[in-house]
Amino acid sequence: MKANNMDTVDLQRRKFLLAAGLGSAGTIAVLAATDKLPAAAAKADAAAAEPEATKGYRASPHVLNYYRTTKV
């Protein structure tokens, strides 16, 4: 009988975790649909406003120093 009780507890735990996961996913979907995520939009706007000159690889002084120290 004890094993049967453990099965019930395990099933209840699984149902809880499933409900929690679905609830979280539902909340995120609603927030995304209503555009209540200003942080993501702000990051996208900031990335678009960044000038092209600052994007990509730059050989800064500390990088050049590293290259100098690795010469054989």
C-alpha positions as CSV (number, residue, x, y, z in Angstrom):
1,M,0.0,0.0,0.0
2,K,2.9,2.4,0.6
3,A,4.0,2.2,-3.0
4,N,0.5,3.2,-4.1
5,N,0.7,6.3,-1.9
6,M,4.0,7.2,-3.4
7,D,2.6,6.9,-6.9
8,T,-0.2,9.3,-6.0
9,V,2.3,11.8,-4.6
10,D,4.5,11.5,-7.7
11,L,1.5,12.1,-10.0
12,Q,0.4,15.1,-8.0
13,R,3.9,16.6,-8.2
14,R,4.0,16.0,-12.0
15,K,0.7,17.7,-12.4
16,F,1.8,20.7,-10.4
17,L,5.0,21.0,-12.4
18,L,3.1,20.7,-15.7
19,A,0.6,23.4,-14.6
20,A,3.4,25.7,-13.4
21,G,5.2,25.4,-16.7
22,L,2.1,26.0,-18.8
23,G,1.2,28.9,-16.6
24,S,4.6,30.5,-17.1
25,A,4.5,29.9,-20.9
26,G,1.0,31.4,-21.0
27,T,2.1,34.5,-19.1
28,I,5.0,35.1,-21.4
29,A,2.8,34.6,-24.5
30,V,0.3,37.2,-23.2
31,L,3.0,39.7,-22.3
32,A,4.7,39.3,-25.7
33,A,1.3,39.6,-27.5
34,T,0.4,42.8,-25.6
35,D,3.9,44.3,-26.1
36,K,4.5,44.7,-22.3
37,L,8.2,43.8,-22.6
38,P,9.8,47.3,-22.9
39,A,13.3,46.0,-22.1
40,A,13.5,43.9,-25.2
41,A,12.2,46.7,-27.4
42,A,14.7,49.2,-25.8
43,K,17.6,46.8,-26.5
44,A,16.5,46.4,-30.2
45,D,16.2,50.2,-30.6
46,A,19.6,50.8,-29.0
47,A,21.3,48.2,-31.3
48,A,19.7,49.8,-34.3
49,A,20.8,53.3,-33.3
50,E,24.5,52.2,-32.8
51,P,26.7,53.5,-35.5
52,E,28.4,51.0,-37.8
53,A,31.9,52.2,-36.9
54,T,31.6,50.8,-33.4
55,K,30.4,47.3,-34.5
56,G,32.8,44.5,-35.3
57,Y,36.4,43.7,-34.5
58,R,38.7,46.5,-33.3
59,A,42.4,46.0,-32.5
60,S,42.5,47.9,-29.2
61,P,45.7,48.5,-27.3
62,H,45.3,45.6,-25.0
63,V,44.7,43.2,-27.9
64,L,47.7,44.6,-29.7
65,N,49.7,44.0,-26.5
66,Y,48.5,40.4,-26.4
67,Y,49.5,39.8,-30.0
68,R,52.9,41.3,-29.2
69,T,53.4,38.9,-26.2
70,T,52.5,35.8,-28.3
71,K,55.2,36.4,-30.9
72,V,57.8,33.7,-31.0
